Amino acid sequence: MAYPHKVVIFDWDGTVVDSVEHIADSLHQAATELGFPALEREAYRDIIGLGIVEALEALYPGISRDEMLAMRDGYARYFFSKQTTPLQVFAGMTDVLADLNACGLVCAVATGKSRRGLDQALLTSGLGDHFQVTRCADETRSKPDPAMLLEIVEHFGITPDDAVMIGDTRYDLDMAQRISMPSIGVEWGVHDRAVLQQYAPRAVVDSVAGLRAALGL
């Protein structure tokens, strides 16, 4: 079977693993510990996908460099107190990755996580062997800048339309749209269908079975 893409690029948090609420909890704890006001839950959820610097600037405009460093350290302390395990991988996603690899397709990750965070999650989730290339916000530019997608396609010597971006946030689909890369939105993470559809995805799916169909598996 001929597939319309050569490289399948996944967001991580909220797309592959069920980590959205833990991220929101960690942001809340880190901020309030330093005396910053507690925000609505949705505010913490809405910035998931951005790099940590961009996320904290969006949550607390005017935050100083020292405050940001302290909040970043607090966030890391809370976040890393809980390991990502195979139980946090959304049901069926491991099979999707294995089947894509078996079909000769390459899988990659483009995430707002730090390199430290992603490397640990790839190891403890058991998913590391499924991905050939990964890019993180702290080694390139944060979403929705498409830099990490461009680095991935350049690595493989392909064009953006030879790949597809899969994600649960507007930042994922926005960065894909900026370079005319096809995308698929998933509804089990941060943003809902109405938000995701604003970025002209090929499909928005509400189940792993729907993702399989959208990928032609």
Order of alpha helices (4+ residues) and beta strands (2+ residues): beta-alpha-alpha-alpha-alpha-alpha-beta-alpha-beta-alpha-beta-alpha-beta-alpha-beta-alpha
